[in-house]
Each structure stands twice: as C-alpha cells, then as structure tokens.
Amino acid sequence: MKKFVSGLLTVLKVIIAILIIPVAQFLASLILLPFGEPEGILAGITYILWGIFYPGFSILFVWLFAKFICRKKMSEMLITKVRVKIKWVVAAFLLPLGVTFVYVIAVPGQLVKHTLDGVGIFNALALAIVFTGFAAGVVEEMVFRGLILDLLKERWNIAVAVIAPSVIFGFVHVLGMNFSIGSIILVTVAGTMVGIMFSLVALEGGSIWNSAVMHMVWNTIIIGGLFRVGINKDPADIYEYLLASDKFWITGGEFGIESALPSVVGYTIVAAIAFMMLRKKKK
C-alpha cells in the first residue's frame, strides 16, 4: 500500500510538472494580449517578448516546484547553470543538417526562395530562433529532462525515468490535433524516440543544457522556417524544399518531417551514441 501511494504521489507530481508548460504559456499570452494580432515588425517583437516571458514564467515555476514539492535544488535535477559539452553542440547542428541533406539529395522536390523584405526577414528570424527554438527548447527540457526525469528516477529507476517521460513527450505532441490514426502513431513513435535521445544526451552531459541546445537548434532549423522541408508552401519562410513525394513515411503525415523515417533514424543514431557514452562512463 505504501509503494502504491508513493507511486501515485509521483504521478501526481509529474502531472503538475507538465502543467507548468500551459500555465506559463497562458500567463505569457495575457501579457502579450494588448498586441492583439500584430502585423509588420510588431510580429517579430512579439515573438521575442514571448521568448522572454514564456521561459521566464517557466523558470520561476520550475524553481518553486523543485524547492517546495521536490525539496531539491534545481542543480540536483540536471537544471544546472548553463554549461554545454562541445560534442553535443556539434551534434545539435549535424542532426538537423544531416536530415535536411538527406531530403534535398535523396527525395525529389523543388527549392523555393521567398522574397522577403527587411521586416519579413526579421520576423522570420525572431520566429525561428527565439519563439520556436529558444523558448520551446529551454522550457520543454527543464520540465521533461529536468523535473520529470528526476522524479521518476528517484521513485523507480533510470530506465523508467528515460522511457516514461519520452512516451509522454511523444503523446503531448498529438494532444488537441485532428490527426489521422497513422499520423498519431508516427508522431507518438517519433516523439518517444526524440525524448529518449534528449534524455540520454542530458544524462551523459550532466545537464539539461546539452539536450536544450539540441532541441533549440533542431526547432530552429527544421520547423523554424529558415529552410523548411515539407509539402505545403508557406510564404513566411525564407527557404523551402517542397517535397514531390506523398509517401507517408517520407513526409511524416500531418505533423511533417519531424515524425518521418529519416528523422527517426537520426534520433536513433544520436540516442545510441549517447547510450554508449553513458555505458562507457559507468565502466
């Protein structure tokens, strides 16, 4: 009975930790509410402000969670001062650039360059680097690879701590989406694999900042709009590679190439490397 209650309390803490994300988003949205639907340069400024307020609220809630619920310092939960190993910075760029290279070389498509003025380029960069890259990367890594991983590792073991939040991480990405069954399966599998990759990188590096850099660079390059690979044209992107293929495993379905086979293979390779490095450390 004691173990059951302890497990239930851990699950409750995990749920509370996940809620940090939508609550921080809601509070950031309230502050930016006066901007309405910004146009022109105000759109880019809004993206930058979001990249300040959303992580700001999240860091505050993560600190409160660690201090009063977990009774730990954030540094004990891999949320250390910013420090990143060079090898993971290199991997952070090699992964998305490698996946993009595979698509451009091996999959038929059309390269499109959109003519954007100075404001358009500023907005595109603010969206890709600050909004999509920095904000999402930092917050999700603090919550999933910081709080949740530590909670599960303490209550059960490292295997559960790596796999369980990774499955949750994959599932979270389909919540509220009107996806087909095929896309839901693809996204859940890909999200689980990328979650395992980020977890192993954070553990090997001894800090969530290693996985956060990988997360930020991936988001910026793959979904940020600087050089997007996909099937639908978006005039707000700077460059696009529009795929001519309609094969599900290549396009990734409704979610896009993040859940496609080339990306999943990339996640698996990086995860395997991180796993071998962790094993070597233990020996």
C-alpha positions, 0 to 999 in steps of 0.5 A: 500500500505504501509503494502504491501511494508513493507511486501515485504521489509521483504521478501526481507530481509529474502531472503538475510538472507538465502543467507548468508548460500551459500555465506559463504559456497562458500567463505569457499570452495575457501579457502579450494580449494588448498586441492583439494580432500584430502585423509588420515588425510588431510580429517579430517583437512579439515573438521575442517578448514571448521568448522572454516571458514564456521561459521566464514564467517557466523558470520561476515555476520550475524553481518553486516546484523543485524547492517546495514539492521536490525539496531539491535544488534545481542543480540536483535535477540536471537544471544546472547553470548553463554549461554545454559539452562541445560534442553535443553542440556539434551534434545539435547542428549535424542532426538537423543538417544531416536530415535536411541533406538527406531530403534535398539529395535523396527525395525529389522536390523543388527549392523555393526562395521567398522574397522577403523584405527587411521586416519579413526577414526579421520576423522570420528570424525572431520566429525561428530562433527565439519563439520556436527554438529558444523558448520551446527548447529551454522550457520543454527540457527543464520540465521533461529532462529536468523535473520529470526525469528526476522524479521518476528516477528517484521513485523507480529507476533510470530506465523508467525515468528515460522511457516514461517521460519520452512516451509522454513527450511523444503523446503531448505532441498529438494532444488537441490535433485532428490527426489521422490514426497513422499520423498519431502513431508516427508522431507518438513513435517519433516523439518517444524516440526524440525524448529518449535521445534528449534524455540520454544526451542530458544524462551523459552531459550532466545537464539539461543544457546539452539536450536544450541546445539540441532541441533549440537548434533542431526547432530552429532549423527544421520547423523554424522556417529558415529552410523548411522541408515539407509539402505545403508552401508557406510564404513566411519562410525564407527557404523551402524544399517542397517535397514531390513525394506523398509517401507517408513515411517520407513526409511524416503525415500531418505533423511533417518531417519531424515524425518521418523515417529519416528523422527517426533514424537520426534520433536513433543514431544520436540516442545510441551514441549517447547510450554508449557514452553513458555505458562507457562512463559507468565502466 
